[in-house]
Structures are given as C-alpha cells and as structure tokens.
C-alpha cells in the first residue's frame, strides 16, 4: 500500500475554479496558478487546433469532390482544361458555374451562358440581405448597396 504523502500533490486550478483540485490523470504536482493556467491554455489550444484541422479536412473533401465534378462536366461540355480552371478561379459560385457550362454544352452562346450565370449569382445578394446585421454592417461603403 502506498503512502499518500509519497504521491505528488494534485494541481490546484486557481485561474478557472479557485480552490478546485484537479484530480485528472494528467494533473501535475505544481500548485502555482501560473503553471496551471499555462498547461490548460496549451491543452485548450491543442483541442481547438484539432477541431480546426478536422473541420478543414471535411471542407477539403467536399470542395475537392465539387471541383472534380465541375472539371469533368466542363471538359464534357466542350471547355478546354485551361478554360475550366480559369472559370473556377474567376467564378467560384457553384450554380453559376454549372449554369454557364450547361448553356454552352447545350449549344448556347457564351453570352447566354454568362447571362444565366449572372442571374443565378444575383440571387446570392438577396440571400445576403437577412445576414446584414450578423455581418456587422453599419452603413459603410460596402453596406450601402445592400440598403437599396
């Protein structure tokens, strides 16, 4: 049987919960709030970093799948690989990209495809109007056009 006096003292978490003793398996023997706060800060940063990486991987997979499908449709629709890449760089608005390629693939003119893409893109401005207060618009130059 071990003597309790021989085991290291549990860490006191003075920053977040005064008087609370941290009895978790990874608790250190230090009783100073500074080292406790630094350890918890580093742990919280690691947890946050893992969450950001996990979310980034999910977005990357979805965006990659979207890019592959648009590339295949663009090539099948008669665009060159460079035109498809350029279109993705200049117009990253899902429905508009697919609309433009769809009109061109059906035999329409690039102007008709651009008009279709413009109309599909214009709906995003209407979707954005309710988001205006959430974005912190206070009437600056970037928000004036939303006030019409």
Residue pairs with C-beta under 8 A, 6 or more apart in sequence:
8 28
8 29
9 29
9 31
10 21
10 22
10 23
10 27
10 29
11 21
11 22
11 27
11 28
11 29
11 30
11 31
11 36
11 39
12 19
12 20
12 21
12 22
12 31
12 33
12 36
13 20
13 21
13 22
13 33
13 36
13 40
14 33
14 36
14 37
15 33
15 36
15 37
15 40
16 37
16 40
22 36
28 35
28 36
28 39
30 36
66 94
67 88
70 84
70 88
70 97
70 98
70 101
71 81
71 84
71 85
71 88
73 98
73 101
73 105
74 83
74 84
74 87
74 101
75 81
75 84
76 105
77 101
77 102
77 104
77 105
78 104
78 105
79 87
79 101
79 104
87 97
87 100
87 101
88 97
91 97
91 100
91 117
91 121
93 117
93 120
93 121
93 124
95 120
95 121
96 116
96 117
96 118
96 120
96 121
97 117
99 113
99 116
99 117
99 120
100 110
100 113
100 114
100 116
100 117
101 113
102 113
102 116
103 112
103 113
103 116
104 110
104 113
125 146
128 146
129 146
132 143
132 146
137 143
137 146
139 147
